[in-house]
């Protein structure tokens, strides 16, 4: 087996804006506390804090006919409270021999109506057996998980 090179990797990009009925500080405190990921990330089994900004994460998901058990780490590499966060992560699935690298950014803007627009952009690079699923199926699946993630965040931070 040869090491992966940049030419071996496929990539997917995700961008959107989600509106939450909360204030910026509440949303910031929730999403900047990576321990909350275990509750809101679909398939998250465990989140372990290594340092103030670096975490280990275990995720189990079924994608089409393939099951993946991801072991990885992510880091909150830059933050400007309460406006934006940039995170990097990497994970590996031993069953499919797949690697995943992600760079993600989230920015929060208060609206005139007292809500918060949370804009995000992420680029996911992947290699290995999961690539056999095809980019269209993988993107659809991951978009569904991203949507569920933000629905879960909103349900935890929105005021009644």
C-alpha positions as CSV (number, residue, x, y, z in Angstrom):
1,X,0.0,0.0,0.0
2,X,1.4,3.4,-0.9
3,X,0.9,6.5,1.1
4,X,-1.9,8.9,0.0
5,X,-0.9,11.9,-1.9
6,X,-3.0,15.0,-2.7
7,X,-3.7,13.5,-6.2
8,X,-5.3,10.4,-4.5
9,X,-7.9,12.5,-2.6
10,X,-11.4,13.4,-3.6
11,X,-13.1,16.4,-2.1
12,X,-16.6,17.7,-1.3
13,X,-17.6,21.2,-0.3
14,X,-20.5,22.3,1.9
15,X,-21.8,25.8,2.5
16,X,-25.0,27.2,4.0
17,X,-26.5,29.6,6.5
18,X,-28.8,28.4,9.3
19,X,-30.9,30.9,11.4
20,X,-31.3,30.2,15.1
21,X,-33.7,31.9,17.5
22,X,-31.1,32.6,20.1
23,X,-28.5,35.3,20.9
24,X,-24.9,35.1,19.6
25,X,-23.3,34.5,23.0
26,X,-25.5,31.5,23.7
27,X,-24.8,30.0,20.3
28,X,-21.1,30.7,20.6
29,X,-20.9,29.1,24.0
30,X,-22.6,26.0,22.7
31,X,-20.7,25.4,19.5
32,X,-17.3,26.4,20.9
33,X,-17.7,23.7,23.6
34,X,-16.6,20.6,21.7
35,X,-18.0,18.4,24.4
36,X,-21.5,19.2,23.0
37,X,-20.5,17.3,19.9
38,X,-21.3,14.0,21.4
39,X,-24.9,15.1,21.7
40,X,-25.4,16.8,18.4
41,X,-23.2,15.1,15.8
42,X,-25.0,12.2,14.2
43,X,-23.3,8.9,15.1
44,X,-20.9,10.4,17.6
45,X,-20.0,7.8,20.2
46,X,-17.3,9.6,22.2
47,X,-15.6,12.9,22.5
48,X,-12.5,13.2,24.6
49,X,-10.8,16.5,25.4
50,X,-7.0,16.4,25.1
51,X,-6.3,20.2,25.4
52,X,-8.4,23.3,25.5
53,X,-8.8,23.2,21.7
54,X,-7.9,19.6,20.7
55,X,-10.3,16.7,20.9
56,X,-10.5,13.0,20.0
57,X,-13.8,11.8,18.4
58,X,-15.4,8.5,17.6
59,X,-18.2,8.3,15.1
60,X,-20.1,5.3,13.8
61,X,-22.2,5.6,10.6
62,X,-23.7,3.6,7.9
63,X,-23.3,5.1,4.4
64,X,-25.3,3.2,1.9
65,X,-24.1,-0.4,2.2
66,X,-20.9,0.6,4.0
67,X,-20.4,1.0,7.7
68,X,-17.7,3.2,9.0
69,X,-16.2,3.6,12.5
70,X,-14.2,6.8,12.4
71,X,-11.4,7.5,15.0
72,X,-10.1,10.9,14.7
73,X,-9.1,14.2,16.2
74,X,-10.1,17.8,15.6
75,X,-8.8,21.1,16.7
76,X,-10.4,24.5,17.1
77,X,-7.5,26.3,15.4
78,X,-8.7,29.9,15.4
79,X,-11.5,31.6,17.2
80,X,-12.8,35.2,17.6
81,X,-15.4,35.1,20.3
82,X,-18.3,35.4,19.6
83,X,-18.0,35.9,15.9
84,X,-16.3,32.9,14.2
85,X,-14.5,29.6,14.6
86,X,-12.2,27.7,12.3
87,X,-11.6,23.9,12.9
88,X,-9.5,21.2,11.3
89,X,-10.0,17.5,11.7
90,X,-8.8,14.2,10.5
91,X,-10.3,10.7,10.9
92,X,-9.6,7.1,9.8
93,X,-11.8,4.1,9.2
94,X,-9.9,0.8,9.5
95,X,-12.6,-1.3,7.8
96,X,-12.6,0.6,4.5
97,X,-9.1,2.0,4.8
98,X,-10.6,5.5,4.4
99,X,-9.1,8.7,5.6
100,X,-11.0,12.0,6.0
101,X,-9.6,15.5,6.4
102,X,-11.8,18.5,7.0
103,X,-11.4,22.2,7.3
104,X,-14.5,24.0,8.5
105,X,-15.4,27.6,9.4
106,X,-18.5,29.0,11.1
107,X,-19.4,32.6,11.4
108,X,-22.2,34.1,13.5
109,X,-24.1,37.3,12.6
110,X,-27.0,38.8,14.6
111,X,-30.0,39.7,12.6
112,X,-32.3,42.8,13.0
113,X,-35.0,40.5,14.4
114,X,-32.8,39.3,17.3
115,X,-31.9,35.9,15.8
116,X,-28.5,34.6,14.7
117,X,-27.4,33.6,11.2
118,X,-24.8,30.8,11.5
119,X,-22.9,30.6,8.2
120,X,-20.6,27.6,7.6
121,X,-18.2,26.4,4.9
122,X,-16.4,23.1,5.0
123,X,-14.1,21.2,2.7
124,X,-13.8,17.5,3.1
125,X,-11.0,15.4,1.6
126,X,-11.3,11.6,1.5
127,X,-9.5,8.6,0.3
128,X,-9.9,4.8,0.5
129,X,-12.8,2.4,0.2
130,X,-15.5,5.1,0.9
131,X,-14.6,6.7,-2.4
132,X,-16.2,3.7,-4.1
133,X,-19.6,5.0,-3.0
134,X,-19.3,7.8,-5.4
135,X,-19.2,11.6,-4.7
136,X,-23.0,12.1,-5.3
137,X,-24.1,9.5,-2.7
138,X,-21.4,10.5,-0.2
139,X,-22.3,14.2,-0.6
140,X,-26.0,13.5,-0.1
141,X,-25.4,11.4,3.0
142,X,-23.0,14.0,4.5
143,X,-25.4,16.9,3.7
144,X,-28.1,15.0,5.6
145,X,-25.8,14.6,8.6
146,X,-24.8,18.3,8.4
147,X,-28.5,19.3,8.3
148,X,-29.2,17.0,11.3
149,X,-26.2,18.5,13.2
150,X,-27.6,22.1,12.8
151,X,-31.2,21.0,13.7
152,X,-29.8,19.4,16.8
153,X,-27.8,22.6,17.7
154,X,-30.9,24.7,17.1
155,X,-33.0,22.5,19.3
156,X,-30.4,22.9,22.1
157,X,-29.9,26.7,22.0
158,X,-33.2,28.1,20.8
159,X,-35.3,29.9,23.5
160,X,-38.9,29.0,24.0
